[in-house]
Protein backbone atom coordinates (compact mmCIF):
# COMPACT_ATOMS: atom_id res chain seq x y z
CA UNK A 1 0.00 0.00 0.00
CA UNK A 2 2.79 2.45 0.83
CA UNK A 3 4.58 1.84 -2.46
CA UNK A 4 1.67 3.07 -4.59
CA UNK A 5 1.64 6.44 -2.78
CA UNK A 6 5.41 6.91 -2.59
CA UNK A 7 5.52 6.98 1.20
CA UNK A 8 8.95 7.05 2.79
CA UNK A 9 10.35 7.31 6.31
CA UNK A 10 11.61 10.62 7.70
CA UNK A 11 15.19 9.42 7.24
CA UNK A 12 14.59 8.72 3.55
CA UNK A 13 12.73 12.03 3.11
CA UNK A 14 15.64 13.96 4.61
CA UNK A 15 18.11 12.28 2.28
CA UNK A 16 15.94 12.81 -0.80
CA UNK A 17 15.22 16.49 -0.06
CA UNK A 18 18.60 17.32 1.50
CA UNK A 19 17.02 19.02 4.52
CA UNK A 20 17.16 18.04 8.23
CA UNK A 21 14.35 16.06 9.82
CA UNK A 22 13.22 19.09 11.82
CA UNK A 23 12.62 20.96 8.56
CA UNK A 24 10.63 18.08 7.06
CA UNK A 25 8.47 17.96 10.23
CA UNK A 26 7.98 21.74 10.12
CA UNK A 27 6.86 21.60 6.49
CA UNK A 28 4.28 18.97 7.46
CA UNK A 29 3.10 21.17 10.35
CA UNK A 30 2.82 24.19 8.02
CA UNK A 31 0.82 22.16 5.49
CA UNK A 32 3.48 22.23 2.78
CA UNK A 33 3.59 18.41 2.66
CA UNK A 34 1.30 15.66 3.93
CA UNK A 35 2.18 13.52 6.93
CA UNK A 36 0.92 9.94 7.17
CA UNK A 37 0.77 8.02 10.45
CA UNK A 38 1.79 9.00 13.95
CA UNK A 39 4.19 7.92 16.63
CA UNK A 40 7.92 7.59 16.73
CA UNK A 41 9.20 5.72 13.71
CA UNK A 42 5.73 5.33 12.20
CA UNK A 43 5.40 8.65 10.33
CA UNK A 44 5.74 8.60 6.55
CA UNK A 45 5.97 11.38 3.96
CA UNK A 46 5.01 11.35 0.29
CA UNK A 47 8.26 11.59 -1.67
CA UNK A 48 6.38 13.07 -4.65
CA UNK A 49 5.62 16.20 -2.59
CA UNK A 50 9.33 16.85 -1.98
CA UNK A 51 11.83 18.46 -4.34
CA UNK A 52 14.91 16.36 -4.97
CA UNK A 53 18.26 17.57 -3.64
CA UNK A 54 21.20 17.93 -5.98
CA UNK A 55 23.94 15.44 -5.07
CA UNK A 56 27.34 14.59 -6.49
CA UNK A 57 27.01 11.76 -8.99
CA UNK A 58 29.87 9.74 -7.53
CA UNK A 59 30.06 10.56 -3.83
CA UNK A 60 26.35 11.35 -3.24
CA UNK A 61 27.53 14.36 -1.22
CA UNK A 62 24.90 17.09 -0.96
CA UNK A 63 25.48 19.96 -3.39
CA UNK A 64 22.24 21.86 -2.77
CA UNK A 65 18.98 20.90 -1.06
CA UNK A 66 15.71 20.70 -2.96
CA UNK A 67 13.47 23.76 -3.13
CA UNK A 68 11.03 24.39 -0.31
CA UNK A 69 7.56 23.11 -1.18
CA UNK A 70 4.95 25.87 -1.55
CA UNK A 71 2.26 26.42 1.05
CA UNK A 72 -0.94 24.63 0.15
CA UNK A 73 -4.15 26.54 -0.58
CA UNK A 74 -5.64 25.17 2.65
CA UNK A 75 -2.71 26.52 4.68
CA UNK A 76 -2.94 29.90 2.92
CA UNK A 77 -6.64 30.22 3.82
CA UNK A 78 -5.98 29.69 7.54
ZAFI-178786 format. One record per residue: residue in one letter; x negated, y negated, z of N, C-alpha, C in turn. Coordinates in pm, whole numbers, plus 50000, padded with zeros to 5 digits. Example, Ala and Ser with C-alpha at 12.3 -4.5 7.8 and 13.67 -1.06 7.14 Angstrom:
# ZAFI-178786
a486815056950780487705045050780486805033050780;s487155022550708486335010650714487104999750787;
This chain:
# ZAFI-178786
x499185011950000500005000050000499134987450000;x498064987450077497214975550083496504972849951;x496184983349877495424981649754496214974049648;x497544976049645498334969349541498494954449568;x498264949849690498364935649722496994929049736;x495934936649728494594930949741494254926749882;x494744933949981494484930250120493124935250164;x492394926350231491054929550279490914925150424;x489934930750492489654926950631489054912850635;x488994907150755488394893850770486924894050728;x486234904650762484814905850724484654905350572;x485494912750502485414912850355485834899350297;x486824892950357487274879750311486174869350328;x485444870150439484364860450461483244862250360;x482934874750327481894877250228482344872350090;x483554875550052484064871949920484114856849902;x484614849650004484784835149994483524827450031;x482634833750109481404826850150481614817050263;x482684818450337482984809850452483034818150579;x482784812050696482844819650823484274824250855;x484354834250941485654839450982486554828951043;x485984819751120486784809151182487474800551075;x486804798350964487384790450856488514798150789;x488334811050767489374819250706490614819150797;x490414820650928491534820451023492224806851024;x491444796051015492024782651012492864780650887;x492364785150773493144784050649494474791350662;x494474802950726495724810350746496654802450838;x496104796450942496904788351035497494776050965;x496734770050875497184758150802498154761650690;x498284774350655499184778450549498534778650411;x497224777450407496524777750278496504791950219;x496394801950307496414815950266497354823550359;x497784835150315498704843450393497924853150481;x498424855350600497824864850693498794876550708;x498264888650703499084900650717498634908550838;x499554912150926499234919851045498874910851162;x498614917351275498214910051395497374919151482;x496664913151574495814920851663494394921851613;x493504923351706492084924151673491794935751579;x491174932651467490804942851371491934947451281;x493134942351299494274946751220494734936451117;x494204924351124494604913551033493974915550896;x494754913050792494264914050655494614901150581;x493824898050480494034886250396494094890650251;x494874883450170494994886550029493804880449956;x492964888849900491744884149833492074875449712;x493244877149652493624869349535493984854849569;x494114851749698494384838049741493094830549772;x491964837449771490674831549802489884828849675;x489064818549678488174815449566486824821949591;x486324828649490485094836449503483864827549520;x483014831449613481744824349636480774827549524;x479864818349501478804820749402477624826949477;x477174838549429476064845649493475004849049390;x473764850349438472664854149351472924868149296;x472704869749168472994882449101472204894149159;x470994891849201470134902649247470134904349398;x470054893449472469944894449617471284893349689;x472314888849620473654886549676473654875349781;x472564867749786472474856449878473474845649834;x474104839349931475104829149904474464816849841;x474974812749726474524800449661475474789149699;x476764791349681477764781449723479074788749753;x479764784549860481024791049894482114787549793;x483164795649791484294793049704485014780349747;x485794774649655486534762449687487604765249791;x487924755049869488974756149969490314757649900;x491134767449942492444768949882493314756649912;x494184752949821495054741349845496104744449951;x496624734150012497744735850105498954740250026;x499744749250083500944753750015502034743150024;x503034744249940504154734649942504884735050075;x504984746950135505644748350265504864740650371;x503534741750369502714734850468502774719750446;x502864715250320502944701050292504244694950342;x505334702850339506644697850382506734696150533;x505924703450607505984703150754505364691150814;
